[in-house]
């Protein structure tokens, strides 16, 4: 039986992959291709598709170089020769919940403070959060910073039904992104992820030079597992699944090929490029299935809320509440 502890369930940190020799689906050729550019990028993908792992990979690459990338494509194919940078990594999903005890602006400030502290900076506490943020990056030399923002939209989606709170958060984000744009020369690379793009909130109109690669065919497989990746990195686990399923059923129902067909039927079919050239599997569903194949083809992504269209649900609820 293959080692089930090597399946990277609930692991998003690139360093954790390396430290624990977990299975890492190597997309560092795409990472290197994207990271060579100096304009800001935005990537939209559903939850549990690997956005946070991707952001963590950028973080490791820009902050520490190639030390942890040995035997990956970015090294074996000699795809990277850049220096290291100060990296500010912000995960807005950490402050999406609304609490009376601590207003959002306070949580926003503390998150920025923590992110900059981790990068070796200190944000002054005697100014408002955006002014302090501007002062901090304003003293840096041009092209010396990297900014990584994961799940930027999580705090907005969480309060979609609260018009006042949503507007307050939207205004803060708009000011924040306007500041980033004003100091864009300070950044070597900016990468932002989210589930959706709030095009009508002025966030991206304030930061209007960002390139949206969400449906760019060149990056259609940047997250998720392709068929080739599935069979290359998880072949032993797929063969084990055939054995486990047949034992559970008490008959030789599944072969390797019929298992692949069943996986395609249940977990494949996602395409994130405008030409539909590429299809990918949902990683969360695949990893859970491979860990417990005897449970069958359960809707793991749906059961954990990954497939729930929170933005649409919250938007519709704003109308239901008015009835």
C-alpha positions, 0 to 999 in steps of 0.5 A: 500500500502506498504511504497515505501520509504523503498525500497533501490534504489540508497542506498549503505551505510550500515549505511543508511540502518540502519538509515532509516530502509530500507529493508536490505536483510540479507546476514550477515551469508555469510559476517561473513563466508568470513570475518573470513579468513585472506587472500585477496579476489577478487569478480567480479560482474556486475554493480548494483548487490550490490557490494558497499553495500557488501563492506560497510557492511564489513566496518561497521562490521570491523570498528564499530563492531555489534552495527548496526547489531542487529536482523541480522543473524550475531548477532542472530546466534552468528557468530562474536566475532572479535574486531574492526580495522582501515578500509581503504575504497577506491572506484576507481569508483570516479576517472574513468573519464579522464580530462586534468585539473587533471591527473589521478595520482593526482586524485589517490593520492587525493583519497588515501589521503581521504581514509586514512584520513577517517581511521584516518591516514595522508599520507605525501605530500612530497613523491610520492603517492606509497611511501607515502602509504607504509610509512603510513601502514608500521608503523602499527602493523601487522594484525591491518588494513582492506583494502576494494577496490571497483570497482578497474577496473573502471579507467582502463575500462574508458580508454580502447581505450587510449593505453597510458593512459591505460598503465600509469594507469595500471603501477600505479595500478600494483605498488599499488597492489605490495605495498599492497602485500609487506605489507600484514602482516599489514592487517587483511582482504583485499577485492577487487571488480570489474566488471572484472579481468584484468589478462593480466595487471600484477596487479593480478600477482603482487598481486598473493596471492589473492583468486578469489571467483567470481565463488565460489559456497559458495558465489554464492548468496553473492550479488543479491536476491535469490527467497527465499529472494525476497519473504521473504523481499518483499512479501507485495510489490509483492502483491501490484504489482499484484494489481497495474498491474491488475488495470492498465490492467483493468482485473485480469490477474495477480495472485501472482504465475503468477507475480513470473513467469513473474519476473523470465522471466524478471529479474532472471537467473543470476548465479555466481557459477561454478556449477550453483547451485544458481540463483539470481535476479538483485536488481536494476531491482527488486527494480525499478519494485516494486516501479513502477509496473504499468510501467510493466517489463521494462529493468531497468538494461539495461537502466541504463547501468548496463548490457552494457559490457563496457570492451568489447565495449571499446575493440572492439572500439580500433579495429574500430578506426584503420579502 
